[in-house]
Amino acid sequence: MLRSSTEIRVDILSQVKNGVECRTRIMYRVNSNWQQLGFYLNELVEQGLLEYSVPVEGGMRNKKRYRITEKGEDVLSCARSHGVI
């Protein structure tokens, strides 16, 4: 069964709220692909529902770490109360 774009967005917000921070792990948890996830993550960041940071570590690959904003938590709460998840 296909999911709506709203269900995918809510699923992403839910996973990030539950502590899944890295893009690859979010992708596996929401059963998405790299391109689709990138589209939704960028959209959620632009809407102010997610934010990210790039930790400064000594390694060559500093990955973005996503976290849900207060506005994102409000949207997630609203989605739960309306039965989207």
Secondary structure, DSSP 4 states (H G I P E B T S, - for coil): -PPPHHHHHHHHHHHHHTT--SHHHHHHHTT--HHHHHHHHHHHHHTTSEEEE----SSS----EEEE-HHHHHHHHHHHHTT--
